[in-house]
Amino acid sequence: MARFKTISPIDGSVYVERDQASDRDIEAALAQATKAQKDWRRLPVEERARLLTTFVDTFIADGSEIALELTWQMGRPIQYTPGEVRGFEERARTMIRLAPQALAEIDVGPKDGFRRFIRRDPVGVVLVVAPWNYPYLTAVNAVVPALAAGNAVLLKHAQQTPLCSERFAAAWRKAGLPPGLLQSLHMSHEATARLIAHEGIGHVAFTGSVPAGAAMERAAAGRFIGVGLELGGKDPAYVRADADLNHAIENLVDGAFFNSGQSCCGIERIYVHETLYERFVEGAANLTQRYVLDTPLEKGTTLGPLVRASAADFVRTQTAEAVKQGARALIDERKFARSEAGTPYLAPQILVSVDHGMRVMTEESFGPVVGIMKVRSDEEAIALMNDSEFGLTAAIWTSDPEAAISIGDRVDTGTWFMNRCDYLDPDLAWTGKKNSGRGVTLSMLGYEHLTRPKSFHLRTSTA
């Protein structure tokens, strides 16, 4: 049986070892899920919501342990990992609250001699494939609404965060909920592809890279099932001439460097109106130099290691290439003593004198580096924001809401923010354009991809 090890970015130690599921294990889990789902779907949605609330309560009761495990697995500072548990709770409770309305029968109106309505049928067994960077927040987007809709869930997390899927399953068991409905599986890429191709899977919810998303589509080819894909981003921000400058600096530095920049919706490129440019750059650089890069187990640490040394080296290479092409680095890496080549510890960096001929402005960095460009108008900012293969989120800082809406209508993005960034409101649809993926999670619309419409056309009179 194949076995894998999770190496903690904190100190390079082996934090977790697990066996990968065999084909027999996977078949057994799928059979159990299929059987359990048949009874689960018959429960009224209000009863499923009540049981899911018990699951959420049970999960968050272990929040402190979950947060510490998360820090060890992927390196986020311990002062921030409890926030992921709080985010899990917010999203889970929101989707539970929305379930009765989202799943209610749709009455299409009266017609003499007929009764007509549409129901939302569950798709069966949903496979959720979640990443390591926000392992609970990304998984809950699909897990809770899938169960609320009457489906069963098989959950696979990245091998960097295997304890996360186990925590989901453990909370389900501890809450005394029906066995088989929520199961954790540790699988290889090959085994995952085989499971996607299995006729027993009714939907796939994936969060990860663009190449991995393409692999998911290939695995599902010919199955005619939904494949929800939340992929990469190179998310832009525009600081307009009428922006609250201090607020923009504070928000955007945090949006660029939180979680060491390892966020699909983190800010990776900033466009600032020329009237604010110099002051914005100065303020952003000053704030960035106040970060504390150290072991994430220390309460004062505000910037932890990247997930692995190779990820940090990729960002170093991308940054060095931009500097060679004419960019100017504003942050002296030597001021961050822990930052060292060949390790996951990497100082934050701000680049100016950048352009879209540099990879750092067009290719996803997924690390603590951000480029800042000067623009002269809304038109120039819009053109630059749209000059990307991605379209997950984009943001504007302005004091004019109507201008924000007008500009937002012209930006190719799934979510458009005004005066904030790097946040998911679970009442709103989470979706992307272009290579940022397809499908929807969260909000009322998140239930549409986890169910199928079934029309009832009843002739009540034959006269």
Secondary structure per residue as TSV (DSSP state, phi and psi in degrees):
chain	resnum	aa	ss	phi	psi
A	1	M	-	360.0	131.3
A	2	A	-	-68.5	146.4
A	3	R	E	-133.8	144.5
A	4	F	E	-128.1	160.3
A	5	K	E	-122.2	139.1
A	6	T	E	-99.6	116.2
A	7	I	E	-93.4	121.4
A	8	S	-	-73.0	131.4
A	9	P	T	-70.2	-12.4
A	10	I	T	-63.5	-49.4
A	11	D	T	-140.2	6.6
A	12	G	S	79.0	8.3
A	13	S	-	-82.5	160.2
A	14	V	E	-80.5	114.8
A	15	Y	E	-94.3	-34.4
A	16	V	E	-141.0	142.0
A	17	E	E	-128.6	134.0
A	18	R	E	-142.8	151.5
A	19	D	E	-83.4	142.1
A	20	Q	-	-80.2	146.4
A	21	A	-	-65.5	138.0
A	22	S	-	-80.0	168.0
A	23	D	H	-59.0	-36.4
A	24	R	H	-65.6	-42.4
A	25	D	H	-59.6	-43.3
A	26	I	H	-67.1	-42.4
A	27	E	H	-62.1	-40.0
A	28	A	H	-66.1	-41.8
A	29	A	H	-63.6	-41.7
A	30	L	H	-66.1	-40.5
A	31	A	H	-63.7	-42.1
A	32	Q	H	-65.0	-41.5
A	33	A	H	-63.6	-43.4
A	34	T	H	-61.5	-42.4
A	35	K	H	-67.5	-45.3
A	36	A	H	-65.1	-34.9
A	37	Q	H	-66.2	-29.2
A	38	K	H	-62.6	-37.6
A	39	D	H	-80.9	-39.0
A	40	W	H	-60.3	-41.1
A	41	R	T	-66.4	-21.4
A	42	R	T	-79.6	-15.8
A	43	L	S	-69.1	143.0
A	44	P	-	-58.7	148.3
A	45	V	H	-60.4	-32.6
A	46	E	H	-64.4	-36.1
A	47	E	H	-71.5	-40.6
A	48	R	H	-61.6	-40.3
A	49	A	H	-62.9	-40.2
A	50	R	H	-63.2	-44.7
A	51	L	H	-66.5	-37.4
A	52	L	H	-67.5	-32.0
A	53	T	H	-63.4	-39.3
A	54	T	H	-61.9	-40.7
A	55	F	H	-60.9	-46.6
A	56	V	H	-62.9	-44.1
A	57	D	H	-58.6	-41.9
A	58	T	H	-67.0	-41.0
A	59	F	H	-63.2	-50.8
A	60	I	H	-71.6	-17.3
A	61	A	H	-62.8	-25.1
A	62	D	T	-101.0	24.0
A	63	G	H	-57.1	-41.0
A	64	S	H	-66.1	-40.4
A	65	E	H	-67.0	-41.8
A	66	I	H	-61.2	-42.3
A	67	A	H	-63.7	-43.8
A	68	L	H	-64.3	-43.3
A	69	E	H	-58.4	-41.6
A	70	L	H	-64.2	-41.9
A	71	T	H	-58.5	-45.6
A	72	W	H	-66.3	-35.4
A	73	Q	H	-75.2	-41.9
A	74	M	H	-127.0	-2.5
A	75	G	-	94.3	2.8
A	76	R	-	-69.9	139.1
A	77	P	-	-54.1	141.6
A	78	I	T	-62.3	-23.6
A	79	Q	T	-72.9	-14.1
A	80	Y	T	-107.5	-26.8
A	81	T	T	-62.3	-30.4
A	82	P	H	-59.5	-24.3
A	83	G	H	-63.8	-27.3
A	84	E	H	-70.1	-35.9
A	85	V	H	-65.9	-40.7
A	86	R	H	-64.9	-38.9
A	87	G	H	-65.9	-39.4
A	88	F	H	-56.3	-46.6
A	89	E	H	-64.1	-44.9
A	90	E	H	-58.8	-47.8
A	91	R	H	-68.1	-43.0
A	92	A	H	-61.8	-47.1
A	93	R	H	-68.3	-33.4
A	94	T	H	-64.1	-46.3
A	95	M	H	-68.4	-33.0
A	96	I	H	-65.4	-43.3
A	97	R	H	-61.2	-38.4
A	98	L	H	-78.6	-17.7
A	99	A	H	-57.1	-50.6
A	100	P	H	-57.2	-40.4
A	101	Q	H	-73.4	-42.0
A	102	A	H	-66.2	-30.1
A	103	L	T	-103.2	4.6
A	104	A	S	-67.0	151.8
A	105	E	-	-60.3	144.3
A	106	I	E	-102.6	112.9
A	107	D	E	-85.7	117.7
A	108	V	-	-87.8	3.7
A	109	G	-	108.7	162.4
A	110	P	-	-73.2	149.7
A	111	K	B	-152.8	126.0
A	112	D	T	-53.9	128.3
A	113	G	T	82.0	5.1
A	114	F	E	-137.5	154.9
A	115	R	E	-123.5	127.7
A	116	R	E	-135.5	133.4
A	117	F	E	-159.8	166.4
A	118	I	E	-122.1	132.4
A	119	R	E	-110.7	158.3
A	120	R	E	-103.6	110.4
A	121	D	E	-90.2	137.2
A	122	P	E	-64.5	152.8
A	123	V	-	-84.0	-13.4
A	124	G	S	119.5	-106.9
A	125	V	E	-109.8	125.4
A	126	V	E	-105.2	127.8
A	127	L	E	-95.9	121.0
A	128	V	E	-109.1	120.6
A	129	V	E	-113.0	110.8
A	130	A	E	-112.7	151.2
A	131	P	-	-90.9	-178.4
A	132	W	S	-92.9	-20.5
A	133	N	S	-75.4	-37.6
A	134	Y	S	-135.8	71.1
A	135	P	H	-66.1	-31.6
A	136	Y	H	-85.2	-40.5
A	137	L	H	-66.2	-39.7
A	138	T	H	-72.5	-39.5
A	139	A	H	-69.3	-42.1
A	140	V	H	-62.9	-27.9
A	141	N	H	-54.1	-32.8
A	142	A	H	-108.1	-36.9
A	143	V	H	-60.7	-54.0
A	144	V	H	-66.4	-48.8
A	145	P	H	-65.4	-31.4
A	146	A	H	-62.0	-44.3
A	147	L	H	-69.3	-41.3
A	148	A	H	-60.3	-32.3
A	149	A	T	-78.8	-5.4
A	150	G	T	102.4	11.7
A	151	N	-	-93.6	167.5
A	152	A	E	-100.8	159.9
A	153	V	E	-131.6	131.8
A	154	L	E	-107.6	126.3
A	155	L	E	-117.4	123.0
A	156	K	E	-119.3	123.4
A	157	H	E	-102.2	162.0
A	158	A	-	-58.9	152.7
A	159	Q	T	-67.4	-12.0
A	160	Q	T	-75.6	-23.6
A	161	T	S	-132.4	55.1
A	162	P	H	-68.0	-25.4
A	163	L	H	-68.9	-17.1
A	164	C	H	-69.3	-46.9
A	165	S	H	-66.4	-33.2
A	166	E	H	-65.2	-36.3
A	167	R	H	-64.6	-39.9
A	168	F	H	-58.2	-52.3
A	169	A	H	-65.2	-38.0
A	170	A	H	-65.9	-41.2
A	171	A	H	-63.9	-37.7
A	172	W	H	-62.1	-47.1
A	173	R	H	-65.4	-44.6
A	174	K	H	-61.8	-32.6
A	175	A	T	-76.4	-5.3
A	176	G	T	72.6	30.2
A	177	L	-	-88.5	162.7
A	178	P	-	-53.8	127.1
A	179	P	T	-65.5	148.7
A	180	G	T	93.2	-17.2
A	181	L	S	-77.8	-29.9
A	182	L	E	-135.4	109.5
A	183	Q	E	-127.3	146.8
A	184	S	E	-98.4	135.4
A	185	L	-	-132.2	129.7
A	186	H	-	-98.9	113.1
A	187	M	-	-131.7	152.2
A	188	S	-	-74.8	167.1
A	189	H	H	-60.3	-40.0
A	190	E	H	-65.3	-43.8
A	191	A	H	-66.4	-36.1
A	192	T	H	-63.0	-42.4
A	193	A	H	-63.3	-40.3
A	194	R	H	-65.3	-37.8
A	195	L	H	-67.0	-40.0
A	196	I	H	-60.0	-36.5
A	197	A	H	-75.7	-10.5
A	198	H	S	-72.5	138.6
A	199	E	T	-65.1	-14.3
A	200	G	T	-79.1	-12.1
A	201	I	-	-91.7	127.8
A	202	G	-	-100.6	-17.0
A	203	H	E	-164.5	148.7
A	204	V	E	-122.6	129.0
A	205	A	E	-116.1	113.7
A	206	F	E	-123.7	138.8
A	207	T	E	-127.0	126.6
A	208	G	S	170.9	-153.2
A	209	S	-	-81.1	164.6
A	210	V	H	-62.5	-47.9
A	211	P	H	-59.7	-39.2
A	212	A	H	-67.5	-35.5
A	213	G	H	-63.1	-39.5
A	214	A	H	-63.5	-37.1
A	215	A	H	-65.0	-36.7
A	216	M	H	-62.8	-43.2
A	217	E	H	-63.9	-40.2
A	218	R	H	-62.9	-41.2
A	219	A	H	-64.8	-32.2
A	220	A	H	-91.2	-1.0
A	221	A	T	-55.7	130.2
A	222	G	T	84.2	-3.7
A	223	R	S	-85.8	-23.6
A	224	F	-	59.2	38.9
A	225	I	-	-112.9	162.3
A	226	G	E	-74.7	139.8
A	227	V	E	-128.3	102.6
A	228	G	E	-82.4	127.7
A	229	L	E	-126.0	114.1
A	230	E	E	-110.7	104.8
A	231	L	-	-109.5	-143.0
A	232	G	-	-82.9	-179.9
A	233	G	-	-155.7	157.6
A	234	K	-	-137.3	64.0
A	235	D	E	-72.0	131.1
A	236	P	E	-98.9	160.4
A	237	A	E	-135.8	146.7
A	238	Y	E	-123.7	121.1
A	239	V	E	-98.6	104.4
A	240	R	-	-76.6	164.1
A	241	A	T	-60.6	-27.2
A	242	D	T	-97.6	18.6
A	243	A	S	-74.5	154.5
A	244	D	-	-76.3	103.9
A	245	L	H	-61.8	-47.9
A	246	N	H	-63.2	-40.2
A	247	H	H	-64.1	-42.2
A	248	A	H	-62.7	-44.2
A	249	I	H	-60.2	-49.8
A	250	E	H	-60.9	-48.3
A	251	N	H	-65.3	-43.5
A	252	L	H	-75.6	-33.7
A	253	V	H	-64.4	-43.7
A	254	D	H	-63.4	-42.6
A	255	G	H	-64.1	-26.5
A	256	A	H	-85.5	-34.2
A	257	F	H	-113.3	-8.2
A	258	F	G	-61.8	142.0
A	259	N	G	60.4	29.6
A	260	S	G	56.0	31.7
A	261	G	G	75.1	7.3
A	262	Q	-	-90.2	65.9
A	263	S	-	-141.0	133.1
A	264	C	T	-64.0	-26.7
A	265	C	T	-110.8	17.5
A	266	G	S	-71.2	159.8
A	267	I	E	-80.2	123.0
A	268	E	E	-116.9	-9.2
A	269	R	E	-154.4	138.3
A	270	I	E	-128.3	133.1
A	271	Y	E	-116.5	123.5
A	272	V	E	-120.8	133.8
A	273	H	E	-60.8	142.5
A	274	E	T	-57.0	-26.9
A	275	T	T	-72.8	-19.7
A	276	L	T	-113.0	-7.8
A	277	Y	H	-54.6	-55.3
A	278	E	H	-61.2	-44.1
A	279	R	H	-68.2	-36.9
A	280	F	H	-64.3	-48.4
A	281	V	H	-59.9	-45.2
A	282	E	H	-61.7	-45.7
A	283	G	H	-65.7	-41.0
A	284	A	H	-64.6	-41.6
A	285	A	H	-65.4	-42.5
A	286	N	H	-62.2	-43.3
A	287	L	H	-67.2	-40.7
A	288	T	H	-61.8	-36.4
A	289	Q	T	-70.2	-8.0
A	290	R	T	-89.6	-5.1
A	291	Y	-	-65.1	151.0
A	292	V	-	-114.9	110.2
A	293	L	B	-94.8	114.7
A	294	D	S	-164.3	-175.6
A	295	T	-	-56.8	133.9
A	296	P	T	-70.4	-5.7
A	297	L	T	-79.0	-16.0
A	298	E	S	-82.6	134.7
A	299	K	T	-64.6	-26.3
A	300	G	T	-83.8	-5.9
A	301	T	-	-71.9	129.6
A	302	T	S	-112.1	-10.1
A	303	L	B	-139.2	116.5
A	304	G	-	-97.1	-174.8
A	305	P	-	-72.2	159.3
A	306	L	-	-71.8	173.5
A	307	V	S	-66.0	-29.3
A	308	R	S	-158.5	162.7
A	309	A	H	-61.1	-36.9
A	310	S	H	-64.6	-33.7
A	311	A	H	-66.8	-41.8
A	312	A	H	-66.0	-39.7
A	313	D	H	-66.1	-32.9
A	314	F	H	-62.2	-44.9
A	315	V	H	-66.3	-39.7
A	316	R	H	-60.2	-42.9
A	317	T	H	-65.7	-44.1
A	318	Q	H	-61.7	-41.9
A	319	T	H	-67.3	-46.4
A	320	A	H	-61.9	-37.1
A	321	E	H	-64.6	-41.4
A	322	A	H	-64.5	-42.2
A	323	V	H	-62.2	-40.2
A	324	K	H	-63.0	-30.0
A	325	Q	T	-86.7	0.0
A	326	G	T	120.7	-5.2
A	327	A	-	-69.8	157.6
A	328	R	E	-120.5	125.6
A	329	A	E	-88.0	127.9
A	330	L	-	-92.8	-18.9
A	331	I	S	-104.8	125.3
A	332	D	-	-80.6	108.6
A	333	E	G	-60.4	-25.4
A	334	R	G	-66.3	-18.9
A	335	K	G	-74.1	-11.5
A	336	F	S	-108.5	91.0
A	337	A	T	-58.2	-30.1
A	338	R	T	-76.3	-19.5
A	339	S	-	-69.3	123.4
A	340	E	-	-152.0	131.3
A	341	A	T	-57.3	142.8
A	342	G	T	85.5	0.0
A	343	T	S	-121.7	166.5
A	344	P	S	-76.3	-7.3
A	345	Y	-	-84.6	120.8
A	346	L	-	-137.7	129.2
A	347	A	-	-67.8	149.9
A	348	P	-	-70.4	152.5
A	349	Q	E	-141.9	139.1
A	350	I	E	-116.3	129.9
A	351	L	E	-114.6	134.5
A	352	V	E	-120.7	177.1
A	353	S	S	56.7	39.6
A	354	V	-	-102.1	163.5
A	355	D	-	-151.9	176.2
A	356	H	T	-80.5	6.9
A	357	G	T	-84.0	-4.7
A	358	M	S	-102.8	138.1
A	359	R	G	-60.2	-31.7
A	360	V	G	-63.3	-18.3
A	361	M	G	-101.7	-4.7
A	362	T	T	-129.3	-27.2
A	363	E	S	-102.5	136.4
A	364	E	-	-57.3	127.3
A	365	S	-	-91.5	-43.0
A	366	F	-	55.3	44.8
A	367	G	S	-162.1	179.1
A	368	P	S	-82.6	63.9
A	369	V	E	-140.5	140.2
A	370	V	E	-143.8	139.1
A	371	G	E	-100.6	142.6
A	372	I	E	-122.5	127.9
A	373	M	E	-120.3	146.8
A	374	K	E	-87.4	136.7
A	375	V	E	-129.2	158.4
A	376	R	S	-105.5	-12.1
A	377	S	S	-159.7	166.3
A	378	D	H	-59.4	-40.7
A	379	E	H	-59.9	-44.4
A	380	E	H	-65.8	-41.0
A	381	A	H	-62.7	-44.2
A	382	I	H	-60.9	-46.1
A	383	A	H	-60.0	-42.6
A	384	L	H	-70.9	-39.8
A	385	M	H	-61.7	-37.4
A	386	N	H	-80.1	-10.7
A	387	D	S	-81.9	71.1
A	388	S	S	-159.6	151.2
A	389	E	S	-79.1	-9.5
A	390	F	E	-107.7	164.2
A	391	G	E	-163.2	60.5
A	392	L	S	-89.7	-64.6
A	393	T	E	-135.0	161.2
A	394	A	E	-151.8	155.9
A	395	A	E	-141.2	152.6
A	396	I	E	-132.4	142.2
A	397	W	E	-110.7	116.7
A	398	T	-	-159.5	160.5
A	399	S	S	-99.5	6.7
A	400	D	-	-117.4	97.3
A	401	P	H	-59.1	-37.0
A	402	E	H	-66.6	-38.3
A	403	A	H	-65.2	-37.8
A	404	A	H	-61.9	-42.9
A	405	I	H	-66.9	-44.4
A	406	S	H	-61.2	-45.7
A	407	I	H	-68.6	-41.0
A	408	G	H	-59.8	-33.5
A	409	D	T	-62.1	-22.3
A	410	R	T	-102.7	-1.5
A	411	V	S	-100.0	130.1
A	412	D	-	-79.8	92.9
A	413	T	-	-152.4	155.7
A	414	G	S	-80.4	-35.9
A	415	T	E	-131.4	136.2
A	416	W	E	-119.8	120.3
A	417	F	E	-104.2	148.4
A	418	M	E	-120.4	123.1
A	419	N	S	60.9	28.3
A	420	R	-	-164.6	171.2
A	421	C	-	-161.2	172.1
A	422	D	S	52.7	50.3
A	423	Y	-	-149.1	143.9
A	424	L	-	-112.8	121.4
A	425	D	-	-91.1	113.3
A	426	P	T	-66.7	-11.3
A	427	D	T	-81.4	-10.4
A	428	L	S	-106.8	152.6
A	429	A	-	-68.3	133.7
A	430	W	B	-102.6	112.0
A	431	T	-	-155.6	168.2
A	432	G	-	-139.9	168.5
A	433	K	E	-120.6	166.3
A	434	K	E	53.9	-135.5
A	435	N	T	-78.8	7.2
A	436	S	T	-82.2	0.0
A	437	G	E	115.7	-164.2
A	438	R	E	-152.8	164.5
A	439	G	-	91.9	178.0
A	440	V	-	-140.8	137.3
A	441	T	B	-122.3	168.4
A	442	L	S	63.7	169.6
A	443	S	T	64.3	-179.3
A	444	M	G	-60.6	-35.4
A	445	L	G	-68.9	-21.9
A	446	G	G	-62.6	-21.2
A	447	Y	G	-79.2	-19.7
A	448	E	G	-64.7	-34.3
A	449	H	G	-85.2	-7.4
A	450	L	G	-104.5	4.5
A	451	T	E	-139.9	168.1
A	452	R	E	-123.7	140.4
A	453	P	E	-72.5	140.4
A	454	K	E	-130.7	117.3
A	455	S	E	-89.0	135.7
A	456	F	E	-112.4	118.4
A	457	H	E	-120.8	97.6
A	458	L	E	-110.5	119.1
A	459	R	E	-88.4	112.7
A	460	T	-	-94.9	-9.5
A	461	S	-	-138.4	132.4
A	462	T	-	-108.1	9.3
A	463	A	-	-70.3	360.0
